[in-house]
Amino acid sequence: MSWIVGRVVSPGGGLARARYADGVAVSITGALEDIAHGCKMRMKRLTVLAVCLCFVVTLGWIGYKRLQPSPPRQSLSLRSATLDEVGLVWQECLQSQEYFDWKEVEGCFGHSMPLLSEAEKARYGERIDLDNFQLAIGQDIYRTDFNKGLFPTQRYTLYRNGRPVKTLRGEFGAHSPNISLQNLGGRAVWEFADRNQATIVHDGQDIRQLYGLDKAYRPYSLAGKLIFIGQKGDKYFVVYDGLRIGPDFDEVVIAYCCEVVLYSVHFGEGRYLFSGTRGGQHYLVEITLSKD
């Protein structure tokens, strides 16, 4: 008798192995699909994160640029002009002392101290509370707004139709630095001065920066054109319509408070009058429009 030694194979064994292989393949395919789906979700998250990061960086850059101080504008050079060129008359008289009296004004120019006419008073903004002004020019409403700061420095902002035009900081000492808001030639003119600074914001522009001045004082209008006292270094001078006129002075009496304000710059009824010192002599000066 012969013996055959070998494995006993079940008739259904091949089918079982095939099914097992199919199950393994399905499991692997499912795992791969899960991995692929997970990768897609991660990629989507990374894409969203990258977009958000770019958005945040962009906003940060915009904010950074806005916080940077604006580059200084190039100042306009003040060209000197003759009185005939600008159509003005300059009269001056020697004073007996630095602070003139009313009699000297009358004796020099033949009239009393100039005062604002009713029409000129109407050009000034209305004081709407303790330290703010409001002014209407056509359809535009201008307003100054006092904002508290670190004492003694306060912040003041000029608004046009609710939008900020210019912000200045000043000290409220013997007087408010918010001097006046007026309509000169159809443009808003804001006068601002304290013991450390003095400037005029004309149609949204700081006159100091516009003309490269240290200080600018006492704005008025002759023939609808701005006239004021400018200061650069230790010299004072008159600026009219963007032109430097007349001789320089070593000092001009300018005040906004107390008794000395009586001897400060005066204007009204088409006259601009001030007291200045030049070469050790005291002068009383009046500027008017030429009648020619």
Buried (B, 14 or more C-beta within 10 A) or exposed (E): EEEEEEEEEEEEEEEEEEEEEEEEEEEEEEEEEEEEEEEEEEEEEEEEEEEEEEEEEEEEEEEEEEEEEEEEEEEEEBEEBEBEEBBBEBBBBEBEEEBBEEEBBEEBBEEEBBEBEEEBEEBBBEBEEEBBBBBEBEEEEBBBBBEEEEEEBBBBBBBBEEEEBBEBBBBBEEBBBBBBBBBBBEBBBBBBBBEEBBBBBBBEBBBBBBBBBBBBBBBBBBBEBBBBBBBBEEBBBBBBBBBBBBBBBEBBBBBBEEEEBBBBBBBBEBBBBBBBBBEEEBBBBBBBBEEE
